[in-house]
Structures are given as C-alpha cells and as structure tokens.
Amino acid sequence: MRDEKILISMKQIILDFPKQFKIGVERAKGVKLSGPFDKVIICGLGGSAMPGILLGDAFGDDLKIPVYI
C-alpha cells in the first residue's frame, strides 16, 4: 500500500513539472544579474538538476558560455 502511494505521489510530481517551471520563471523575472560571466554552474541532485539539463538541451547551441551541471 505504501509503495502505491509513493508511485501516485511521484506521478503527480512529474505531471506538475510544467507548473513548477512556470512558477520558477515568474519568480526569477525580478532577479538582476551583472556580468560578465564565463560559465554557468548549476548544482543539483536528481530532480534538482532538471532545470539545468533542460536549459542545456534547449539553448546549448545558442549559449556563448558553457553550462556545467
């Protein structure tokens, strides 16, 4: 029974990924950064690394600096 609840919870977490990314983008709009930068380093384990992986996959060819995850 407990394993079934965990699987249902994980399924919902995965289904909620788009909503989580939308919230993250909205919250980041007010962040101001100043450079120059020569690299981006993203630290995370498991699901915490997912935004960095998606960033690299989506924009890797267009980025002028390396992204390390």
C-alpha positions as CSV (number, residue, x, y, z in Angstrom):
1,M,0.0,0.0,0.0
2,R,2.8,2.5,0.9
3,D,4.6,1.8,-2.3
4,E,1.5,2.5,-4.3
5,K,1.1,5.9,-2.5
6,I,4.7,6.8,-3.3
7,L,4.1,5.9,-7.0
8,I,1.0,8.1,-7.1
9,S,2.8,10.9,-5.5
10,M,5.8,10.7,-7.9
11,K,3.4,10.6,-10.9
12,Q,1.7,13.8,-9.6
13,I,5.1,15.5,-9.1
14,I,6.1,14.7,-12.7
15,L,2.7,15.9,-14.0
16,D,3.2,19.2,-12.1
17,F,6.7,19.9,-13.6
18,P,5.3,22.4,-16.2
19,K,3.6,24.3,-13.4
20,Q,6.7,24.3,-11.2
21,F,8.8,25.7,-14.1
22,K,6.2,28.4,-14.8
23,I,6.4,29.4,-11.1
24,G,10.2,29.5,-11.2
25,V,10.3,31.6,-14.3
26,E,7.8,34.1,-12.8
27,R,9.8,34.3,-9.6
28,A,13.1,34.8,-11.5
29,K,11.8,37.8,-13.5
30,G,12.8,40.3,-10.8
31,V,16.3,38.9,-10.4
32,K,19.0,41.3,-11.7
33,L,22.4,39.9,-12.6
34,S,25.5,41.7,-13.8
35,G,28.4,40.2,-15.6
36,P,30.5,39.4,-17.5
37,F,30.2,35.7,-16.9
38,D,32.4,33.0,-18.4
39,K,30.4,29.9,-17.3
40,V,27.2,28.8,-15.6
41,I,27.4,26.1,-12.9
42,I,24.2,24.5,-11.7
43,C,24.3,22.3,-8.6
44,G,21.6,19.7,-8.0
45,L,20.9,16.0,-7.5
46,G,18.2,14.0,-9.1
47,G,15.2,16.2,-10.0
48,S,17.0,19.4,-8.7
49,A,19.3,19.2,-11.7
50,M,16.4,19.0,-14.2
51,P,16.2,22.8,-14.9
52,G,19.9,22.8,-15.8
53,I,19.6,19.8,-18.1
54,L,16.6,21.4,-19.8
55,L,18.5,24.7,-20.2
56,G,21.4,23.0,-21.8
57,D,19.2,20.9,-24.1
58,A,17.0,23.8,-25.1
59,F,19.6,26.6,-25.5
60,G,23.0,24.8,-25.5
61,D,23.7,25.6,-29.2
62,D,22.9,29.3,-28.7
63,L,24.7,29.9,-25.4
64,K,28.1,31.6,-25.7
65,I,29.4,30.2,-22.4
66,P,29.4,26.6,-21.1
67,V,26.8,25.3,-18.7
68,Y,28.0,22.7,-16.2
69,I,25.5,20.6,-14.3
